[in-house]
Structures are given as structure tokens and as C-alpha cells.
Amino acid sequence: KLENDYALTGTAYDFERGTISITRESLSSPKKVILVRHGLSTWNEEGRVQGSSNLSVLTEAGVKQAERCRHALAKMHFDKCFSSPISRAKTTAEVLWQGREEPLVFLDSLKEAHLFFLEGMKNVDAKVIHPKEYITWREDPANFYVNGVYPLRRLWATARDAWREILFTPGESFLVVTHKSIVRALICTALGLPPERFRSIDVNNGGISTFVFNKRGEAMLKSLNMTAHMYSDHVYLS
């Protein structure tokens, strides 16, 4: 707050810097991180709640989306690729990373939010069988809880852990392949936004978002949910 006790606009840190350092420690160098949401999965297609389940796999269309991402990013150098170990993201990363010699690393901190008994249910069924929980997850996700656990708030902590693992890795340019909710959490935590802003950002299957971080660990969002490569042969140069 300012001296006159008025709150700062939105969640801005102050009037000199837009975001708080996500690392709270200095980095060895500036970093560039590209976030990619996995390709279309079987449960996406069936309208099911996926969460942390490992039963949903890439569809044929999802594999083609991963191939499009590979083509779109072919001219970019990455020091390392990080991916969720959950099947639909893992397969996307493996397809996307084909032909590269740099390491592909699977991080548990990039797993999707755990949504308990909703996982695997069709959205239309979950809304009928568990109306309170389902509607809270869709309309007020920051306050969605099961047995005293707040999955989205926990995801915010997980996202911060993931950022630290990624940004303190030697190198300057990284690719991250993961899931919709954790991508949203990564974007929001980097920008200093709280869980209440979760659904203010959306990311499509195969959507690409780009961050750069200065040596103080402060983030600048350069692009959000780029999808030109999904319907054209567009190649990103930087």
C-alpha cells in the first residue's frame, strides 16, 4: 500500500516494477521460457474432467498438433525441454522434441491439478452428480475444496516450485510442455496474479506462450496463447 493507505491498482507490485520476482533470488542470466499446452487428448474430445489422471492419451489430432508445434518452433534453440510426466503432455513433448539432442526432463511440479473424484467424469455428469463441487470449480475455482484441500491454491504453490526448478537450471532458453491449469498457474504466478484470476486466462491445445525473465527473476509476458501454427505453416523466429 501507499503512504495514504490506498491499495495499488490491481495486483501490481509498485509503480516502478510490474511484477514481483518469481524467484526472489538473482538468476545467473536472463531467461526465455516458452510454454506449450499438450495436444488434444481423448478426454478433451469426450468432454471429461482430466485433472492429474494418467488415463487420457493424445488423439491422432493431438499428435498432429504436437507436430505443428515442432515445425513452428524448429528455428528456435532451447537448452532443455521440461515436461509433465503425465501421458498426454509426455507424448506431446516427445513428438515436439524429436530431432533435438538437448535433454528432455520430466518434472512432477508440472503435473496437472488433482481434482479428486471429478477426474474421469464427463462434465455433464459431474454437474449433476456433484453440483456444488463442480460449479465451484467452474465458477469460483480458488474456493473449490475437497476434504479441506484447495487444489487450485495448492497448484499456485506447485507452479512457483516449477518456476524455480526451471529458472535456476543452467542455460538461457527453455521449452515447457504441460497442461491447461498448470499453464494458467504458471502464467498467473509469473505475473503476480492470485488464484482468483485463474479463469481470466485461457490456453488452447498446442497454444504457445512466451516469457522472458530479467536477472532479478521479474517476468515479462511477450506472447499469450499463440495459435497461428495450428492452422498455417507459420514458423516462429524468436
CYANA upper distance limits for C-alpha pairs under 8 A (distance plus 0.5 A):
  1 LYS  CA      5 ASP  CA      5.98
  1 LYS  CA      6 TYR  CA      6.40
  1 LYS  CA      7 ALA  CA      5.36
  1 LYS  CA      8 LEU  CA      6.44
  2 LEU  CA      6 TYR  CA      6.34
  2 LEU  CA      7 ALA  CA      7.20
  2 LEU  CA      8 LEU  CA      7.61
  8 LEU  CA     12 ALA  CA      6.95
  8 LEU  CA     13 TYR  CA      8.13
  8 LEU  CA     14 ASP  CA      7.47
 11 THR  CA    192 GLY  CA      7.18
 11 THR  CA    193 LEU  CA      6.80
 12 ALA  CA     17 ARG  CA      8.39
 12 ALA  CA     18 GLY  CA      6.12
 12 ALA  CA     19 THR  CA      6.75
 12 ALA  CA    192 GLY  CA      7.87
 13 TYR  CA     17 ARG  CA      6.91
 13 TYR  CA     18 GLY  CA      6.35
 13 TYR  CA     19 THR  CA      5.96
 13 TYR  CA     20 ILE  CA      6.45
 13 TYR  CA    192 GLY  CA      8.32
 14 ASP  CA     18 GLY  CA      7.15
 18 GLY  CA    191 LEU  CA      8.39
 19 THR  CA    190 ALA  CA      8.07
 19 THR  CA    191 LEU  CA      6.10
 19 THR  CA    192 GLY  CA      6.18
 19 THR  CA    218 GLU  CA      6.59
 19 THR  CA    219 ALA  CA      7.23
 20 ILE  CA     24 ARG  CA      8.40
 20 ILE  CA    191 LEU  CA      8.08
 20 ILE  CA    192 GLY  CA      6.76
 20 ILE  CA    218 GLU  CA      6.60
 21 SER  CA     25 GLU  CA      8.11
 21 SER  CA    190 ALA  CA      8.40
 21 SER  CA    216 ARG  CA      6.73
 21 SER  CA    217 GLY  CA      5.15
 21 SER  CA    218 GLU  CA      4.85
 21 SER  CA    219 ALA  CA      7.74
 22 ILE  CA    160 ARG  CA      7.53
 22 ILE  CA    163 TRP  CA      7.82
 22 ILE  CA    164 ARG  CA      8.19
 22 ILE  CA    189 THR  CA      7.75
 22 ILE  CA    190 ALA  CA      6.33
 22 ILE  CA    192 GLY  CA      8.49
 22 ILE  CA    217 GLY  CA      6.13
 22 ILE  CA    218 GLU  CA      6.78
 22 ILE  CA    219 ALA  CA      8.03
 23 THR  CA    163 TRP  CA      7.96
 23 THR  CA    164 ARG  CA      6.42
 23 THR  CA    167 LEU  CA      8.37
 23 THR  CA    216 ARG  CA      8.31
 23 THR  CA    217 GLY  CA      5.92
 24 ARG  CA    216 ARG  CA      7.90
 24 ARG  CA    217 GLY  CA      7.26
 25 GLU  CA    216 ARG  CA      7.07
 25 GLU  CA    217 GLY  CA      7.41
 26 SER  CA    215 LYS  CA      6.05
 26 SER  CA    216 ARG  CA      5.26
 26 SER  CA    217 GLY  CA      6.82
 27 LEU  CA    167 LEU  CA      7.85
 27 LEU  CA    168 PHE  CA      7.22
 27 LEU  CA    214 ASN  CA      8.28
 27 LEU  CA    215 LYS  CA      5.23
 27 LEU  CA    216 ARG  CA      6.71
 27 LEU  CA    217 GLY  CA      6.86
 28 SER  CA    168 PHE  CA      8.34
 28 SER  CA    215 LYS  CA      7.08
 29 SER  CA    172 GLU  CA      7.37
 29 SER  CA    214 ASN  CA      7.79
 29 SER  CA    215 LYS  CA      5.86
 30 PRO  CA    172 GLU  CA      7.03
 30 PRO  CA    212 VAL  CA      7.75
 30 PRO  CA    213 PHE  CA      5.99
 30 PRO  CA    214 ASN  CA      5.06
 30 PRO  CA    215 LYS  CA      5.45
 31 LYS  CA    167 LEU  CA      7.49
 31 LYS  CA    171 GLY  CA      8.24
 31 LYS  CA    172 GLU  CA      5.13
 31 LYS  CA    173 SER  CA      6.35
 31 LYS  CA    174 PHE  CA      8.40
 31 LYS  CA    212 VAL  CA      6.11
 31 LYS  CA    213 PHE  CA      5.56
 31 LYS  CA    214 ASN  CA      7.20
 31 LYS  CA    215 LYS  CA      8.30
 32 LYS  CA    172 GLU  CA      6.60
 32 LYS  CA    173 SER  CA      5.21
 32 LYS  CA    174 PHE  CA      6.81
 32 LYS  CA    210 THR  CA      7.88
 32 LYS  CA    211 PHE  CA      6.29
 32 LYS  CA    212 VAL  CA      4.91
 32 LYS  CA    213 PHE  CA      6.89
 33 VAL  CA    173 SER  CA      6.38
 33 VAL  CA    174 PHE  CA      5.36
 33 VAL  CA    175 LEU  CA      6.35
 33 VAL  CA    176 VAL  CA      7.64
 33 VAL  CA    210 THR  CA      6.42
 33 VAL  CA    211 PHE  CA      5.72
 33 VAL  CA    212 VAL  CA      6.79
 34 ILE  CA    174 PHE  CA      6.88
 34 ILE  CA    175 LEU  CA      5.43
 34 ILE  CA    176 VAL  CA      6.51
 34 ILE  CA    208 ILE  CA      7.26
 34 ILE  CA    209 SER  CA      6.19
 34 ILE  CA    210 THR  CA      5.01
 34 ILE  CA    211 PHE  CA      6.84
 35 LEU  CA    175 LEU  CA      6.73
 35 LEU  CA    176 VAL  CA      5.30
 35 LEU  CA    177 VAL  CA      6.54
 35 LEU  CA    178 THR  CA      8.11
 35 LEU  CA    183 VAL  CA      7.58
 35 LEU  CA    208 ILE  CA      6.18
 35 LEU  CA    209 SER  CA      5.61
 35 LEU  CA    210 THR  CA      6.78
 36 VAL  CA    175 LEU  CA      8.17
 36 VAL  CA    176 VAL  CA      6.58
 36 VAL  CA    177 VAL  CA      5.31
 36 VAL  CA    178 THR  CA      6.92
 36 VAL  CA    183 VAL  CA      8.38
 36 VAL  CA    206 GLY  CA      6.44
 36 VAL  CA    207 GLY  CA      6.19
 36 VAL  CA    208 ILE  CA      5.27
 36 VAL  CA    209 SER  CA      7.13
 37 ARG  CA     89 ALA  CA      8.12
 37 ARG  CA    177 VAL  CA      6.37
 37 ARG  CA    178 THR  CA      5.77
 37 ARG  CA    179 HIS  CA      5.80
 37 ARG  CA    180 LYS  CA      6.49
 37 ARG  CA    183 VAL  CA      7.51
 37 ARG  CA    203 VAL  CA      7.54
 37 ARG  CA    204 ASN  CA      7.35
 37 ARG  CA    205 ASN  CA      5.87
 37 ARG  CA    206 GLY  CA      5.60
 37 ARG  CA    207 GLY  CA      6.20
 37 ARG  CA    208 ILE  CA      7.55
 38 HIS  CA     62 GLY  CA      8.19
 38 HIS  CA     66 ALA  CA      7.82
 38 HIS  CA     88 ARG  CA      6.92
 38 HIS  CA     89 ALA  CA      5.46
 38 HIS  CA     92 THR  CA      6.09
 38 HIS  CA     93 ALA  CA      8.26
 38 HIS  CA    177 VAL  CA      6.86
 38 HIS  CA    178 THR  CA      6.33
 38 HIS  CA    179 HIS  CA      6.53
 38 HIS  CA    180 LYS  CA      8.44
 38 HIS  CA    205 ASN  CA      6.13
 38 HIS  CA    206 GLY  CA      6.13
 39 GLY  CA     58 LEU  CA      7.00
 39 GLY  CA     59 THR  CA      8.45
 39 GLY  CA     61 ALA  CA      8.09
 39 GLY  CA     62 GLY  CA      4.58
 39 GLY  CA     63 VAL  CA      6.95
 39 GLY  CA     64 LYS  CA      8.47
 39 GLY  CA     65 GLN  CA      6.05
 39 GLY  CA     66 ALA  CA      6.37
 39 GLY  CA     88 ARG  CA      7.80
 39 GLY  CA     89 ALA  CA      8.05
 39 GLY  CA     92 THR  CA      6.77
 39 GLY  CA    205 ASN  CA      5.35
 39 GLY  CA    206 GLY  CA      5.74
 40 LEU  CA     44 ASN  CA      6.68
 40 LEU  CA     45 GLU  CA      7.65
 40 LEU  CA     58 LEU  CA      6.44
 40 LEU  CA     59 THR  CA      6.61
 40 LEU  CA     61 ALA  CA      6.90
 40 LEU  CA     62 GLY  CA      4.58
 40 LEU  CA     63 VAL  CA      8.25
 40 LEU  CA     65 GLN  CA      8.00
 40 LEU  CA    205 ASN  CA      6.24
 40 LEU  CA    206 GLY  CA      8.39
 41 SER  CA     45 GLU  CA      6.80
 41 SER  CA     56 SER  CA      6.69
 41 SER  CA     57 VAL  CA      5.77
 41 SER  CA     58 LEU  CA      4.69
 41 SER  CA     59 THR  CA      5.68
 41 SER  CA     62 GLY  CA      6.63
 41 SER  CA     88 ARG  CA      6.96
 42 THR  CA     46 GLU  CA      6.73
 42 THR  CA     56 SER  CA      6.07
 42 THR  CA     57 VAL  CA      6.16
 42 THR  CA     58 LEU  CA      6.59
 42 THR  CA     59 THR  CA      6.14
 43 TRP  CA     47 GLY  CA      6.36
 43 TRP  CA     48 ARG  CA      5.52
 43 TRP  CA     49 VAL  CA      7.71
 43 TRP  CA     50 GLN  CA      7.04
 43 TRP  CA     56 SER  CA      6.05
 43 TRP  CA     57 VAL  CA      8.16
 43 TRP  CA    120 GLY  CA      8.28
 44 ASN  CA     48 ARG  CA      6.76
 44 ASN  CA     50 GLN  CA      8.27
 46 GLU  CA    122 LYS  CA      7.76
 47 GLY  CA    122 LYS  CA      6.08
 47 GLY  CA    123 ASN  CA      6.51
 48 ARG  CA    119 GLU  CA      7.98
 48 ARG  CA    120 GLY  CA      6.16
 48 ARG  CA    121 MET  CA      5.83
 48 ARG  CA    122 LYS  CA      4.53
 48 ARG  CA    123 ASN  CA      6.02
 49 VAL  CA    118 LEU  CA      6.79
 49 VAL  CA    119 GLU  CA      5.49
 49 VAL  CA    120 GLY  CA      5.88
 49 VAL  CA    121 MET  CA      6.18
 49 VAL  CA    122 LYS  CA      6.70
 49 VAL  CA    123 ASN  CA      6.74
 50 GLN  CA     56 SER  CA      7.72
 50 GLN  CA    119 GLU  CA      5.80
 50 GLN  CA    120 GLY  CA      6.42
 51 GLY  CA    112 GLU  CA      6.10
 51 GLY  CA    113 ALA  CA      5.81
 51 GLY  CA    114 HIS  CA      5.73
 51 GLY  CA    115 LEU  CA      5.90
 51 GLY  CA    119 GLU  CA      6.28
 52 SER  CA     86 ILE  CA      8.02
 52 SER  CA    111 LYS  CA      7.03
 52 SER  CA    112 GLU  CA      5.39
 52 SER  CA    113 ALA  CA      6.15
 52 SER  CA    114 HIS  CA      5.37
 52 SER  CA    115 LEU  CA      7.55
 52 SER  CA    119 GLU  CA      8.10
 53 SER  CA     86 ILE  CA      8.16
 53 SER  CA    114 HIS  CA      8.34
 53 SER  CA    119 GLU  CA      7.12
 53 SER  CA    120 GLY  CA      7.99
 54 ASN  CA     86 ILE  CA      6.04
 54 ASN  CA     87 SER  CA      6.34
 54 ASN  CA     88 ARG  CA      8.22
 55 LEU  CA     87 SER  CA      8.16
 56 SER  CA     87 SER  CA      7.68
 56 SER  CA     88 ARG  CA      6.99
 57 VAL  CA     87 SER  CA      6.48
 57 VAL  CA     88 ARG  CA      5.29
 58 LEU  CA     62 GLY  CA      5.69
 58 LEU  CA     63 VAL  CA      6.76
 58 LEU  CA     87 SER  CA      8.40
 58 LEU  CA     88 ARG  CA      5.76
 58 LEU  CA     91 THR  CA      7.71
 58 LEU  CA     92 THR  CA      8.15
 59 THR  CA     63 VAL  CA      6.87
 60 GLU  CA     64 LYS  CA      6.94
 61 ALA  CA     65 GLN  CA      6.75
 62 GLY  CA     66 ALA  CA      6.82
 62 GLY  CA     92 THR  CA      8.30
 62 GLY  CA    205 ASN  CA      8.44
 63 VAL  CA     67 GLU  CA      6.77
 63 VAL  CA     92 THR  CA      7.27
 63 VAL  CA     95 VAL  CA      7.83
 64 LYS  CA     68 ARG  CA      6.68
 65 GLN  CA     69 CYS  CA      6.78
 65 GLN  CA    205 ASN  CA      8.21
 65 GLN  CA    206 GLY  CA      6.45
 65 GLN  CA    230 MET  CA      7.15
 66 ALA  CA     70 ARG  CA      6.75
 66 ALA  CA     92 THR  CA      5.89
 66 ALA  CA     93 ALA  CA      8.11
 66 ALA  CA     95 VAL  CA      6.59
 66 ALA  CA     96 LEU  CA      6.05
 66 ALA  CA    206 GLY  CA      7.10
 67 GLU  CA     71 HIS  CA      6.79
 67 GLU  CA     95 VAL  CA      6.88
 67 GLU  CA     96 LEU  CA      6.51
 68 ARG  CA     72 ALA  CA      6.56
 68 ARG  CA    229 HIS  CA      6.80
 68 ARG  CA    230 MET  CA      6.94
 68 ARG  CA    233 ASP  CA      8.27
 69 CYS  CA     73 LEU  CA      6.64
 69 CYS  CA     96 LEU  CA      6.87
 69 CYS  CA    206 GLY  CA      7.12
 69 CYS  CA    229 HIS  CA      7.35
 69 CYS  CA    230 MET  CA      8.27
 70 ARG  CA     74 ALA  CA      6.33
 70 ARG  CA     95 VAL  CA      7.91
 70 ARG  CA     96 LEU  CA      5.00
 70 ARG  CA     97 TRP  CA      7.41
 70 ARG  CA     98 GLN  CA      8.44
 71 HIS  CA    233 ASP  CA      8.27
 71 HIS  CA    235 VAL  CA      7.22
 72 ALA  CA    229 HIS  CA      6.55
 72 ALA  CA    233 ASP  CA      7.71
 72 ALA  CA    234 HIS  CA      6.42
 72 ALA  CA    235 VAL  CA      4.58
 72 ALA  CA    236 TYR  CA      6.11
 73 LEU  CA    235 VAL  CA      6.80
 73 LEU  CA    236 TYR  CA      6.31
 73 LEU  CA    237 LEU  CA      8.07
 74 ALA  CA    235 VAL  CA      7.89
 75 LYS  CA    235 VAL  CA      7.99
 75 LYS  CA    236 TYR  CA      7.65
 75 LYS  CA    237 LEU  CA      6.54
 76 MET  CA    236 TYR  CA      8.02
 76 MET  CA    237 LEU  CA      6.84
 76 MET  CA    238 SER  CA      7.01
 77 HIS  CA    173 SER  CA      7.62
 78 PHE  CA    102 GLU  CA      8.06
 78 PHE  CA    172 GLU  CA      8.39
 78 PHE  CA    173 SER  CA      5.44
 78 PHE  CA    174 PHE  CA      5.64
 78 PHE  CA    175 LEU  CA      6.95
 79 ASP  CA    102 GLU  CA      6.64
 79 ASP  CA    103 PRO  CA      8.16
 79 ASP  CA    171 GLY  CA      6.16
 79 ASP  CA    172 GLU  CA      7.31
 79 ASP  CA    173 SER  CA      6.05
 79 ASP  CA    174 PHE  CA      6.31
 80 LYS  CA    102 GLU  CA      6.10
 80 LYS  CA    103 PRO  CA      5.74
 80 LYS  CA    104 LEU  CA      6.65
 80 LYS  CA    105 VAL  CA      8.02
 80 LYS  CA    171 GLY  CA      8.29
 80 LYS  CA    173 SER  CA      7.83
 80 LYS  CA    174 PHE  CA      5.81
 80 LYS  CA    175 LEU  CA      7.03
 81 CYS  CA     93 ALA  CA      8.36
 81 CYS  CA     97 TRP  CA      8.16
 81 CYS  CA    102 GLU  CA      8.13
 81 CYS  CA    103 PRO  CA      6.87
 81 CYS  CA    104 LEU  CA      5.26
 81 CYS  CA    105 VAL  CA      6.60
 81 CYS  CA    174 PHE  CA      6.29
 81 CYS  CA    175 LEU  CA      5.13
 81 CYS  CA    176 VAL  CA      6.32
 81 CYS  CA    177 VAL  CA      8.16
 82 PHE  CA    104 LEU  CA      6.45
 82 PHE  CA    105 VAL  CA      5.32
 82 PHE  CA    106 PHE  CA      6.18
 82 PHE  CA    107 LEU  CA      7.15
 82 PHE  CA    166 ILE  CA      8.24
 82 PHE  CA    174 PHE  CA      7.96
 82 PHE  CA    175 LEU  CA      6.66
 82 PHE  CA    176 VAL  CA      5.27
 82 PHE  CA    177 VAL  CA      6.85
 83 SER  CA     89 ALA  CA      7.17
 83 SER  CA     90 LYS  CA      6.73
 83 SER  CA     93 ALA  CA      6.89
 83 SER  CA    104 LEU  CA      7.93
 83 SER  CA    105 VAL  CA      6.72
 83 SER  CA    106 PHE  CA      5.28
 83 SER  CA    107 LEU  CA      6.55
 83 SER  CA    110 LEU  CA      7.07
 83 SER  CA    176 VAL  CA      6.15
 83 SER  CA    177 VAL  CA      5.18
 83 SER  CA    178 THR  CA      6.25
 84 SER  CA     89 ALA  CA      6.29
 84 SER  CA     90 LYS  CA      6.54
 84 SER  CA    106 PHE  CA      5.98
 84 SER  CA    107 LEU  CA      6.02
 84 SER  CA    108 ASP  CA      6.79
 84 SER  CA    109 SER  CA      7.99
 84 SER  CA    110 LEU  CA      5.18
 84 SER  CA    111 LYS  CA      5.61
 84 SER  CA    112 GLU  CA      8.40
 84 SER  CA    177 VAL  CA      7.14
 84 SER  CA    178 THR  CA      5.77
 84 SER  CA    179 HIS  CA      8.24
 85 PRO  CA     89 ALA  CA      7.32
 85 PRO  CA     90 LYS  CA      5.79
 85 PRO  CA    106 PHE  CA      5.77
 85 PRO  CA    107 LEU  CA      7.03
 85 PRO  CA    108 ASP  CA      7.19
 85 PRO  CA    110 LEU  CA      8.28
 85 PRO  CA    111 LYS  CA      7.39
 86 ILE  CA     90 LYS  CA      6.29
 86 ILE  CA    111 LYS  CA      7.09
 87 SER  CA     91 THR  CA      6.41
 88 ARG  CA     92 THR  CA      6.82
 89 ALA  CA     93 ALA  CA      6.63
 89 ALA  CA    177 VAL  CA      6.72
 89 ALA  CA    178 THR  CA      5.79
 89 ALA  CA    179 HIS  CA      7.22
 90 LYS  CA     94 GLU  CA      6.69
 90 LYS  CA    106 PHE  CA      8.33
 90 LYS  CA    177 VAL  CA      8.30
 91 THR  CA     95 VAL  CA      6.67
 92 THR  CA     96 LEU  CA      6.51
 92 THR  CA    177 VAL  CA      7.85
 93 ALA  CA     97 TRP  CA      6.33
 93 ALA  CA    177 VAL  CA      6.40
 94 GLU  CA     98 GLN  CA      6.73
 97 TRP  CA    104 LEU  CA      8.12
107 LEU  CA    111 LYS  CA      7.94
107 LEU  CA    162 ALA  CA      8.28
109 SER  CA    158 THR  CA      6.14
109 SER  CA    159 ALA  CA      7.33
109 SER  CA    161 ASP  CA      7.11
109 SER  CA    162 ALA  CA      5.71
110 LEU  CA    158 THR  CA      8.18
110 LEU  CA    159 ALA  CA      7.80
110 LEU  CA    162 ALA  CA      6.91
110 LEU  CA    178 THR  CA      6.70
110 LEU  CA    179 HIS  CA      8.30
110 LEU  CA    182 ILE  CA      7.21
111 LYS  CA    178 THR  CA      7.67
111 LYS  CA    179 HIS  CA      7.82
111 LYS  CA    182 ILE  CA      7.73
112 GLU  CA    178 THR  CA      8.16
112 GLU  CA    179 HIS  CA      6.32
112 GLU  CA    180 LYS  CA      8.18
112 GLU  CA    181 SER  CA      6.93
112 GLU  CA    182 ILE  CA      6.19
113 ALA  CA    151 PRO  CA      6.79
113 ALA  CA    152 LEU  CA      7.45
113 ALA  CA    155 LEU  CA      6.58
113 ALA  CA    181 SER  CA      7.17
113 ALA  CA    182 ILE  CA      7.35
114 HIS  CA    151 PRO  CA      6.80
115 LEU  CA    119 GLU  CA      6.33
115 LEU  CA    151 PRO  CA      7.27
116 PHE  CA    146 VAL  CA      8.05
118 LEU  CA    126 ALA  CA      7.00
118 LEU  CA    134 TYR  CA      8.18
121 MET  CA    125 ASP  CA      7.00
121 MET  CA    126 ALA  CA      6.41
122 LYS  CA    126 ALA  CA      6.62
123 ASN  CA    127 LYS  CA      6.66
124 VAL  CA    128 VAL  CA      7.30
125 ASP  CA    129 ILE  CA      6.56
126 ALA  CA    130 HIS  CA      5.89
126 ALA  CA    131 PRO  CA      7.32
126 ALA  CA    134 TYR  CA      6.78
127 LYS  CA    131 PRO  CA      5.18
127 LYS  CA    134 TYR  CA      6.03
127 LYS  CA    135 ILE  CA      7.37
130 HIS  CA    134 TYR  CA      6.38
131 PRO  CA    135 ILE  CA      6.30
132 LYS  CA    136 THR  CA      6.59
133 GLU  CA    137 TRP  CA      6.62
133 GLU  CA    144 PHE  CA      7.07
133 GLU  CA    145 TYR  CA      8.08
134 TYR  CA    138 ARG  CA      6.76
135 ILE  CA    139 GLU  CA      6.25
135 ILE  CA    140 ASP  CA      8.06
136 THR  CA    140 ASP  CA      5.31
136 THR  CA    141 PRO  CA      6.24
136 THR  CA    143 ASN  CA      7.42
136 THR  CA    144 PHE  CA      5.90
137 TRP  CA    141 PRO  CA      4.72
137 TRP  CA    142 ALA  CA      8.25
137 TRP  CA    143 ASN  CA      8.20
137 TRP  CA    144 PHE  CA      5.76
140 ASP  CA    144 PHE  CA      7.18
140 ASP  CA    196 GLU  CA      8.03
141 PRO  CA    152 LEU  CA      7.08
141 PRO  CA    195 PRO  CA      8.32
141 PRO  CA    196 GLU  CA      7.87
141 PRO  CA    198 PHE  CA      8.11
142 ALA  CA    150 TYR  CA      7.81
142 ALA  CA    152 LEU  CA      6.18
142 ALA  CA    153 ARG  CA      6.86
142 ALA  CA    195 PRO  CA      5.91
142 ALA  CA    196 GLU  CA      6.02
142 ALA  CA    198 PHE  CA      8.29
143 ASN  CA    150 TYR  CA      7.23
143 ASN  CA    152 LEU  CA      8.49
144 PHE  CA    150 TYR  CA      6.40
144 PHE  CA    151 PRO  CA      7.56
144 PHE  CA    152 LEU  CA      7.90
145 TYR  CA    149 VAL  CA      5.65
145 TYR  CA    150 TYR  CA      4.87
145 TYR  CA    151 PRO  CA      7.00
146 VAL  CA    150 TYR  CA      7.23
149 VAL  CA    154 ARG  CA      8.48
150 TYR  CA    154 ARG  CA      6.67
151 PRO  CA    155 LEU  CA      6.58
152 LEU  CA    156 TRP  CA      6.93
152 LEU  CA    195 PRO  CA      7.28
153 ARG  CA    157 ALA  CA      7.33
153 ARG  CA    195 PRO  CA      6.89
154 ARG  CA    158 THR  CA      6.83
155 LEU  CA    159 ALA  CA      6.49
155 LEU  CA    182 ILE  CA      7.38
155 LEU  CA    185 ALA  CA      7.29
156 TRP  CA    160 ARG  CA      6.88
156 TRP  CA    185 ALA  CA      6.28
156 TRP  CA    186 LEU  CA      8.22
156 TRP  CA    189 THR  CA      7.29
156 TRP  CA    195 PRO  CA      7.51
157 ALA  CA    161 ASP  CA      6.88
158 THR  CA    162 ALA  CA      6.72
159 ALA  CA    163 TRP  CA      6.73
159 ALA  CA    182 ILE  CA      7.17
159 ALA  CA    185 ALA  CA      6.47
159 ALA  CA    186 LEU  CA      5.77
159 ALA  CA    189 THR  CA      7.55
160 ARG  CA    164 ARG  CA      6.89
160 ARG  CA    186 LEU  CA      7.78
160 ARG  CA    189 THR  CA      7.20
161 ASP  CA    165 GLU  CA      6.82
162 ALA  CA    166 ILE  CA      6.65
163 TRP  CA    167 LEU  CA      6.35
163 TRP  CA    186 LEU  CA      7.91
164 ARG  CA    168 PHE  CA      6.38
165 GLU  CA    169 THR  CA      6.96
166 ILE  CA    174 PHE  CA      8.27
178 THR  CA    182 ILE  CA      7.56
178 THR  CA    183 VAL  CA      7.18
179 HIS  CA    183 VAL  CA      6.43
180 LYS  CA    184 ARG  CA      6.72
180 LYS  CA    202 ASP  CA      8.37
180 LYS  CA    203 VAL  CA      6.82
180 LYS  CA    204 ASN  CA      8.24
181 SER  CA    185 ALA  CA      6.70
182 ILE  CA    186 LEU  CA      6.49
183 VAL  CA    187 ILE  CA      6.67
183 VAL  CA    203 VAL  CA      8.21
184 ARG  CA    188 CYS  CA      6.60
184 ARG  CA    198 PHE  CA      6.88
184 ARG  CA    199 ARG  CA      8.47
184 ARG  CA    201 ILE  CA      6.90
184 ARG  CA    202 ASP  CA      7.57
184 ARG  CA    203 VAL  CA      7.95
185 ALA  CA    189 THR  CA      6.41
185 ALA  CA    195 PRO  CA      8.19
185 ALA  CA    198 PHE  CA      7.36
186 LEU  CA    190 ALA  CA      6.57
187 ILE  CA    191 LEU  CA      6.86
188 CYS  CA    192 GLY  CA      6.56
188 CYS  CA    193 LEU  CA      5.27
188 CYS  CA    194 PRO  CA      7.33
188 CYS  CA    195 PRO  CA      8.27
188 CYS  CA    197 ARG  CA      7.91
188 CYS  CA    198 PHE  CA      7.63
189 THR  CA    193 LEU  CA      6.18
189 THR  CA    194 PRO  CA      7.61
190 ALA  CA    218 GLU  CA      8.17
190 ALA  CA    219 ALA  CA      6.38
191 LEU  CA    219 ALA  CA      7.00
191 LEU  CA    220 MET  CA      8.17
191 LEU  CA    221 LEU  CA      8.40
193 LEU  CA    197 ARG  CA      6.86
194 PRO  CA    198 PHE  CA      7.97
197 ARG  CA    201 ILE  CA      8.11
202 ASP  CA    225 ASN  CA      8.05
203 VAL  CA    207 GLY  CA      6.36
203 VAL  CA    224 LEU  CA      8.45
203 VAL  CA    225 ASN  CA      5.88
204 ASN  CA    225 ASN  CA      7.20
204 ASN  CA    227 THR  CA      8.24
206 GLY  CA    227 THR  CA      7.64
206 GLY  CA    230 MET  CA      7.85
207 GLY  CA    225 ASN  CA      5.15
207 GLY  CA    226 MET  CA      5.88
207 GLY  CA    227 THR  CA      5.77
208 ILE  CA    223 SER  CA      8.24
208 ILE  CA    224 LEU  CA      7.17
208 ILE  CA    225 ASN  CA      5.37
208 ILE  CA    226 MET  CA      5.38
208 ILE  CA    227 THR  CA      7.23
209 SER  CA    221 LEU  CA      8.37
209 SER  CA    222 LYS  CA      8.05
209 SER  CA    223 SER  CA      5.64
209 SER  CA    224 LEU  CA      4.90
209 SER  CA    225 ASN  CA      5.57
209 SER  CA    226 MET  CA      6.79
210 THR  CA    221 LEU  CA      6.62
210 THR  CA    222 LYS  CA      5.85
210 THR  CA    223 SER  CA      5.54
210 THR  CA    224 LEU  CA      7.14
211 PHE  CA    219 ALA  CA      7.00
211 PHE  CA    220 MET  CA      6.15
211 PHE  CA    221 LEU  CA      5.14
211 PHE  CA    222 LYS  CA      6.11
211 PHE  CA    223 SER  CA      7.78
212 VAL  CA    219 ALA  CA      6.35
212 VAL  CA    220 MET  CA      5.87
212 VAL  CA    221 LEU  CA      7.16
212 VAL  CA    222 LYS  CA      7.63
213 PHE  CA    217 GLY  CA      5.97
213 PHE  CA    218 GLU  CA      5.85
213 PHE  CA    219 ALA  CA      5.03
213 PHE  CA    220 MET  CA      6.77
214 ASN  CA    218 GLU  CA      6.12
214 ASN  CA    219 ALA  CA      7.34
227 THR  CA    231 TYR  CA      8.07
228 ALA  CA    232 SER  CA      6.61
228 ALA  CA    234 HIS  CA      6.81
229 HIS  CA    233 ASP  CA      6.24
229 HIS  CA    234 HIS  CA      5.41
229 HIS  CA    235 VAL  CA      7.54
